[in-house]
Amino acid sequence: MYLRHMSVIVAKTAGFCWGVRRAVDSVVTEIKRGEGPFRVYGPLVHNPQVIEALKDRGVGTSPEPWDESGGTLFLRTHGVTVEERERLRKLPLKLRDLTCPRVGRALAIATKMSKLGYAVIIFGDSGHHEVKAILSSAGSSGRVISTLEEAVALPELKKPFLLSQTTQNCEAFAEILSLLKNRWPEMESSNTICDSTARRQDELRELMDKVDAVVIVGGRNSANTERLALIAGESGLPVFKIETHDELSPESMGEYRRVLLSAGASTPGWSIRKVREHLLEIQGQSSGAGWIRTAFRNFVFAGVQIPIIAVLIALAQGGTLGGSNWGVAGLAAGLLLWSFTNFTAVLECRRVTMTSQKRQEFFRTHDRRILGLAALSYLAAVVLAFTLGTAWMLWTIVVTLFCFLYALPLLRKNQLFDLLRSIPGSREILFTMAWSFLVCILPAVTLAGLDFSLRLLIWPVSLAFLFFSRSLFVDLVDLQGDALLGMDTLPLHLGAVRCRKILLACASAGGLVQIIVVVMGKVPPCALGFVVAPVFLILAYLRLEKQSFPSELSVRVISDGSLALAGLIPFLLCGI
């Protein structure tokens, strides 16, 4: 059977522009300060997913705030009119002006040129909030044109001056400027189309000759998204303008082999990533092998690989330290970790209305089955703990208690135990400790008879460094979505640049520990196989950070694949 292959080219410029990212980050910062209630004067940006995510975090939209008092009022990114600004300043509210600086520049130019006696001509959509704000700044001399025909129909003007809505078509602006220059050779102008818009449009034009169809993601009322769709349509290619991934179907997309994916300036990264994932799923369906990708995705998202990884690491440790029954111990630890991971993941997904990941949607759709699976894996872990002795059973109870206390705020609001979850990086640290203790320390003490010594610490320390790096690897991929949806990850507290350095340092340290102890003669040379895992993780991260909106599935495969390599390679080498 002939298998059709679909490639998805994702525009690097797709998604949040600098101004939107600045506004969203400012809102998130204010939410953390807690000076609510929080409202936005009109929509912060023209994207329903962003608005809904903010609503989930307690940020409402207030089109008529004139009778309100108290709390914080955000001014939308598109700007407000001079009259509105004056009224807003008199309200008993804390005002946070989130007008995009590029829009602010256009407003300032309109104000300045109007005061100098120029007739300000604004190229833009007359009904758009930004254009209304610029027109207000231009005063009585301002006027709006949207087409060449309207430009031709302009009356005779003294000292005309042309500027633009920041999200307009760059080529259309140049065409209108040329036309008006023919009429008024001395006419002055300022191209106020923002750099982000220009780059987005240029990249779209450059890539369209490489594809069979174009998908544009963004809000239906987003002017810059509509502009991208119109530019794509000029090429004669099929153009699909959508808000969410579920608007695409195999019937509509299955015949196209190469698809270009771009998005408007207010489209969140998670929305683009979901569309990309969905297009890849359609690829599998159109090739006749869709069930393979779906089954593999479900396997990874459900965490079936967790007990397998734990067994491999336990066997590798056993091969370097000695003793027997490591496989059973690894399976007992892996089943316990699998149960805890799925249990907390389901509870976290139930707590939020919106999701930024396909994995979260998977857990929400199959939550009852996942909880049932977690219960079965826990019971299996308890049965194995009985066979491994009293110490295993006691520590299983202790670890279960810690897991329950950590998850308690997800079950019922509890201020005391919620303090644990509020600590930056608590989830990453807790699961790192759980993996190191259950997979490495407990088996080493009970099976190899090791006491507190250097040999006991080799594997748990190496695994802790690697697992913590792996957790940062996952968290660094979608900082934007985590911040907007209120996820409390370490990169959000320390920053992407700092966490990138920590990831690289921790991964390197994990491999370095094994190298040092092999040189010291504490473990056999086969333990050097562990080094493959951190090297793989580092190289994968350096490559992945250069990609636009990497696949969520590929991120999970790489992150958990590094853990699997940490056990598989040393185990095979020790067997040889």
ZAMARGU-4260 file (C-alpha; in steps of 0.2 Angstrom, whole numbers, plus 5000, padded with zeros to 4 digits):
<rodrens>
0) 5000/5000/5000 | 5006/5017/4996 | 5009/5028/5011 | 5006/5046/5010 | 5018/5057/5020
5) 5013/5074/5027 | 5026/5086/5033 | 5021/5100/5044 | 5032/5116/5043 | 5029/5127/5058
10) 5033/5146/5055 | 5046/5152/5068 | 5037/5168/5070 | 5020/5160/5074 | 5012/5164/5091
15) 5014/5178/5104 | 5022/5193/5098 | 5033/5203/5111 | 5019/5215/5115 | 5006/5201/5119
20) 5019/5191/5129 | 5023/5207/5139 | 5005/5210/5143 | 5001/5192/5148 | 5017/5191/5159
25) 5011/5207/5167 | 4994/5200/5171 | 5001/5184/5178 | 5013/5194/5189 | 4999/5205/5196
30) 4989/5189/5200 | 5003/5183/5210 | 5003/5199/5220 | 4985/5196/5224 | 4978/5214/5223
35) 4961/5209/5216 | 4948/5208/5209 | 4956/5208/5192 | 4947/5215/5177 | 4952/5220/5159
40) 4945/5235/5150 | 4938/5225/5135 | 4948/5209/5129 | 4966/5210/5133 | 4970/5201/5116
45) 4959/5195/5102 | 4961/5176/5107 | 4947/5167/5115 | 4959/5153/5123 | 4969/5167/5131
50) 4954/5176/5138 | 4947/5159/5144 | 4963/5155/5153 | 4963/5172/5161 | 4945/5170/5167
55) 4950/5153/5175 | 4963/5163/5185 | 4950/5175/5191 | 4953/5189/5178 | 4937/5195/5171
60) 4933/5207/5156 | 4924/5223/5160 | 4918/5233/5144 | 4910/5246/5155 | 4920/5249/5171
65) 4913/5266/5175 | 4904/5261/5191 | 4917/5249/5198 | 4929/5252/5212 | 4943/5243/5220
70) 4955/5230/5213 | 4966/5231/5197 | 4960/5236/5180 | 4971/5231/5165 | 4971/5242/5149
75) 4970/5231/5134 | 4985/5229/5122 | 4976/5238/5108 | 4976/5255/5117 | 4962/5266/5122
80) 4955/5283/5116 | 4961/5299/5124 | 4943/5301/5131 | 4943/5284/5138 | 4960/5286/5146
85) 4954/5302/5155 | 4939/5294/5162 | 4948/5278/5168 | 4961/5289/5177 | 4947/5296/5188
90) 4941/5278/5194 | 4945/5272/5211 | 4955/5257/5204 | 4973/5252/5201 | 4976/5255/5183
95) 4989/5244/5174 | 4992/5250/5156 | 4996/5235/5145 | 4995/5245/5129 | 5008/5237/5117
100) 5023/5249/5116 | 5022/5247/5097 | 5004/5254/5098 | 5010/5267/5110 | 5023/5273/5097
105) 5009/5275/5084 | 4998/5284/5097 | 5013/5296/5101 | 5016/5299/5083 | 4998/5303/5079
110) 4997/5315/5094 | 5014/5324/5089 | 5010/5326/5070 | 4992/5332/5074 | 4999/5346/5086
115) 5011/5351/5071 | 4997/5354/5060 | 4997/5338/5049 | 4982/5330/5043 | 4985/5312/5050
120) 4979/5298/5038 | 4978/5281/5047 | 4979/5265/5036 | 4969/5252/5046 | 4952/5244/5050
125) 4940/5258/5056 | 4931/5247/5068 | 4947/5240/5077 | 4951/5246/5095 | 4969/5251/5090
130) 4963/5262/5075 | 4950/5270/5086 | 4964/5274/5099 | 4975/5281/5085 | 4961/5291/5078
135) 4957/5299/5095 | 4976/5304/5097 | 4976/5312/5079 | 4962/5323/5084 | 4950/5332/5072
140) 4962/5331/5058 | 4963/5312/5058 | 4955/5301/5046 | 4955/5282/5042 | 4957/5273/5025
145) 4956/5254/5023 | 4958/5252/5004 | 4966/5260/4988 | 4949/5266/4983 | 4947/5275/4999
150) 4965/5282/4997 | 4960/5289/4980 | 4944/5297/4987 | 4953/5307/5000 | 4949/5326/4999
155) 4963/5339/4996 | 4973/5340/5012 | 4987/5352/5018 | 5002/5343/5026 | 4996/5325/5024
160) 5005/5312/5035 | 5002/5293/5033 | 5004/5280/5047 | 4997/5263/5050 | 4988/5251/5061
165) 5003/5241/5068 | 4996/5224/5061 | 4992/5230/5044 | 4999/5222/5027 | 5016/5228/5024
170) 5015/5227/5005 | 4998/5236/5005 | 5005/5250/5016 | 5019/5252/5003 | 5007/5252/4989
175) 4995/5266/4997 | 5010/5276/5002 | 5016/5276/4984 | 4999/5281/4977 | 4998/5295/4989
180) 5016/5301/4986 | 5011/5303/4967 | 4997/5315/4973 | 5007/5324/4987 | 5026/5322/4982
185) 5031/5331/4999 | 5020/5320/5009 | 5028/5313/5025 | 5024/5296/5033 | 5029/5284/5046
190) 5028/5265/5044 | 5021/5260/5061 | 5018/5242/5057 | 5027/5232/5070 | 5043/5222/5066
195) 5034/5206/5072 | 5020/5208/5060 | 5032/5212/5046 | 5043/5196/5050 | 5027/5185/5051
200) 5021/5191/5034 | 5038/5190/5026 | 5041/5172/5032 | 5023/5167/5027 | 5027/5173/5009
205) 5044/5164/5009 | 5037/5147/5014 | 5021/5146/5004 | 5030/5140/4988 | 5036/5124/4998
210) 5019/5118/5003 | 5002/5112/4997 | 4991/5120/5010 | 4992/5133/5024 | 4984/5133/5041
215) 4983/5149/5051 | 4978/5148/5069 | 4971/5163/5079 | 4955/5171/5085 | 4941/5175/5073
220) 4941/5193/5078 | 4960/5195/5077 | 4965/5207/5064 | 4983/5201/5061 | 4977/5183/5060
225) 4965/5188/5046 | 4979/5197/5037 | 4989/5181/5037 | 4975/5172/5030 | 4972/5185/5016
230) 4991/5185/5012 | 4991/5166/5011 | 4975/5166/5000 | 4984/5177/4987 | 4995/5162/4983
235) 4980/5152/4977 | 4984/5139/4990 | 4970/5131/5001 | 4970/5141/5017 | 4962/5134/5033
240) 4959/5148/5046 | 4955/5140/5063 | 4954/5144/5081 | 4957/5127/5088 | 4964/5110/5082
245) 4948/5101/5082 | 4942/5111/5067 | 4953/5101/5056 | 4948/5084/5050 | 4956/5070/5040
250) 4943/5073/5027 | 4948/5091/5025 | 4967/5089/5027 | 4971/5071/5021 | 4975/5075/5003
255) 4988/5088/5007 | 5006/5081/5009 | 5015/5097/5015 | 5006/5109/5026 | 5013/5126/5032
260) 5007/5131/5050 | 5007/5149/5056 | 4998/5159/5069 | 4993/5176/5074 | 5002/5187/5087
265) 4989/5183/5101 | 4989/5164/5098 | 4996/5155/5113 | 5010/5142/5110 | 5000/5128/5117
270) 4986/5131/5104 | 4999/5130/5090 | 5007/5114/5097 | 4990/5106/5098 | 4987/5110/5080
275) 5004/5103/5075 | 5000/5087/5085 | 4983/5085/5077 | 4991/5087/5059 | 5003/5074/5063
280) 4989/5062/5069 | 4980/5066/5052 | 4997/5061/5044 | 4996/5044/5052 | 4977/5041/5048
285) 4980/5046/5029 | 4995/5034/5028 | 4984/5020/5035 | 4995/5018/5051 | 4986/5030/5062
290) 4982/5017/5075 | 5001/5014/5078 | 5004/5032/5082 | 4988/5033/5093 | 4993/5017/5102
295) 5011/5023/5105 | 5005/5040/5111 | 4992/5033/5123 | 5006/5021/5129 | 5018/5036/5133
300) 5005/5048/5140 | 4998/5034/5151 | 5016/5032/5158 | 5016/5013/5155 | 5035/5015/5152
305) 5038/5020/5170 | 5039/5003/5178 | 5049/4997/5163 | 5062/5011/5166 | 5062/5007/5184
310) 5066/4989/5181 | 5080/4993/5169 | 5088/5005/5181 | 5087/4993/5195 | 5094/4979/5185
315) 5109/4991/5179 | 5112/4995/5197 | 5112/4977/5202 | 5124/4973/5189 | 5137/4985/5196
320) 5134/4983/5215 | 5129/4964/5216 | 5115/4955/5224 | 5099/4947/5217 | 5081/4950/5215
325) 5084/4968/5208 | 5071/4965/5194 | 5057/4962/5206 | 5063/4977/5217 | 5063/4988/5202
330) 5046/4982/5196 | 5039/4986/5214 | 5046/5003/5214 | 5041/5007/5196 | 5023/5001/5199
335) 5022/5012/5215 | 5029/5027/5205 | 5017/5024/5191 | 5002/5024/5202 | 5007/5040/5211
340) 5011/5049/5194 | 4994/5045/5187 | 4985/5048/5203 | 4992/5066/5205 | 4991/5070/5186
345) 4972/5066/5186 | 4969/5076/5201 | 4978/5091/5193 | 4969/5090/5177 | 4952/5090/5186
350) 4957/5106/5195 | 4959/5116/5179 | 4946/5120/5166 | 4958/5123/5152 | 4972/5112/5147
355) 4988/5117/5137 | 4994/5099/5133 | 4987/5084/5124 | 4993/5073/5138 | 4981/5083/5150
360) 4967/5081/5138 | 4971/5062/5138 | 4970/5061/5157 | 4954/5071/5157 | 4946/5060/5144
365) 4951/5044/5152 | 4952/5049/5170 | 4942/5035/5177 | 4952/5022/5168 | 4968/5030/5173
370) 4963/5030/5191 | 4958/5012/5190 | 4975/5008/5182 | 4983/5018/5196 | 4974/5008/5209
375) 4979/4991/5201 | 4997/4996/5199 | 4997/5001/5217 | 4990/4984/5223 | 5003/4975/5212
380) 5016/4986/5220 | 5010/4981/5238 | 5009/4962/5233 | 5027/4963/5227 | 5032/4973/5243
385) 5026/4958/5254 | 5038/4947/5244 | 5053/4958/5246 | 5051/4959/5265 | 5046/4969/5280
390) 5057/4984/5276 | 5049/4986/5258 | 5032/4985/5265 | 5035/4998/5279 | 5043/5010/5266
395) 5029/5008/5254 | 5017/5014/5268 | 5028/5029/5272 | 5030/5034/5253 | 5011/5032/5251
400) 5008/5044/5266 | 5020/5057/5258 | 5011/5055/5241 | 4994/5057/5250 | 4999/5073/5259
405) 5006/5080/5243 | 4990/5077/5234 | 4978/5082/5248 | 4976/5100/5243 | 4970/5093/5226
410) 4957/5083/5235 | 4951/5095/5247 | 4958/5113/5251 | 4970/5112/5265 | 4981/5127/5269
415) 4993/5118/5279 | 4998/5105/5266 | 4996/5117/5252 | 5011/5125/5258 | 5021/5110/5252
420) 5014/5112/5234 | 5017/5131/5235 | 5036/5129/5237 | 5044/5132/5220 | 5050/5116/5211
425) 5042/5105/5225 | 5034/5093/5213 | 5051/5091/5203 | 5060/5089/5220 | 5048/5077/5227
430) 5047/5065/5212 | 5066/5066/5210 | 5068/5060/5228 | 5055/5046/5226 | 5064/5039/5211
435) 5081/5039/5219 | 5075/5032/5235 | 5063/5018/5228 | 5073/5013/5213 | 5091/5015/5220
440) 5093/5017/5239 | 5080/5005/5245 | 5085/4990/5234 | 5103/4993/5238 | 5100/4992/5256
445) 5088/4977/5256 | 5096/4967/5242 | 5115/4971/5242 | 5116/4974/5260 | 5125/4991/5258
450) 5126/5003/5272 | 5128/5022/5271 | 5143/5023/5260 | 5150/5030/5244 | 5144/5014/5235
455) 5126/5016/5241 | 5125/5034/5235 | 5132/5032/5217 | 5116/5027/5208 | 5104/5037/5218
460) 5114/5053/5216 | 5117/5050/5197 | 5099/5046/5195 | 5093/5061/5205 | 5104/5073/5194
465) 5097/5065/5178 | 5079/5064/5184 | 5079/5082/5189 | 5086/5087/5172 | 5073/5077/5164
470) 5059/5086/5174 | 5067/5103/5169 | 5067/5097/5151 | 5049/5094/5151 | 5044/5111/5160
475) 5055/5122/5149 | 5045/5117/5133 | 5029/5126/5138 | 5033/5140/5150 | 5020/5151/5142
480) 5006/5139/5144 | 5011/5134/5162 | 5012/5153/5167 | 4995/5157/5160 | 4986/5142/5167
485) 4994/5144/5184 | 5005/5129/5184 | 5019/5131/5197 | 5035/5125/5189 | 5053/5129/5194
490) 5057/5138/5177 | 5043/5150/5180 | 5051/5155/5197 | 5070/5155/5191 | 5068/5160/5173
495) 5071/5150/5157 | 5089/5155/5155 | 5094/5150/5173 | 5085/5134/5172 | 5093/5130/5156
500) 5110/5131/5164 | 5104/5120/5179 | 5098/5107/5167 | 5114/5106/5158 | 5124/5107/5174
505) 5114/5093/5183 | 5114/5082/5167 | 5133/5083/5166 | 5135/5080/5185 | 5125/5064/5183
510) 5137/5057/5171 | 5152/5064/5180 | 5147/5055/5196 | 5148/5038/5186 | 5164/5042/5178
515) 5173/5047/5194 | 5167/5031/5204 | 5173/5020/5189 | 5190/5029/5189 | 5190/5026/5208
520) 5187/5008/5206 | 5171/5008/5216 | 5160/5000/5202 | 5165/4991/5186 | 5168/5000/5170
525) 5151/4994/5163 | 5143/5008/5174 | 5150/5021/5161 | 5135/5016/5150 | 5125/5028/5161
530) 5134/5042/5153 | 5125/5039/5137 | 5109/5045/5145 | 5114/5063/5151 | 5123/5066/5134
535) 5108/5060/5125 | 5097/5072/5135 | 5109/5087/5133 | 5110/5085/5114 | 5091/5082/5112
540) 5088/5098/5122 | 5100/5109/5112 | 5092/5103/5096 | 5074/5104/5102 | 5076/5122/5109
545) 5080/5128/5091 | 5063/5120/5085 | 5047/5130/5084 | 5034/5122/5095 | 5041/5104/5096
550) 5029/5090/5097 | 5023/5086/5115 | 5025/5067/5111 | 5043/5069/5106 | 5047/5079/5122
555) 5040/5065/5132 | 5049/5051/5122 | 5065/5060/5124 | 5064/5064/5142 | 5058/5047/5147
560) 5070/5039/5134 | 5085/5047/5143 | 5079/5038/5159 | 5077/5021/5150 | 5095/5023/5142
565) 5102/5026/5160 | 5097/5008/5164 | 5097/4999/5148 | 5115/5003/5142 | 5124/4999/5158
570) 5113/4983/5160 | 5118/4977/5143 | 5137/4981/5146 | 5137/4973/5162 | 5129/4957/5154
575) 5143/4957/5141
</rodrens>
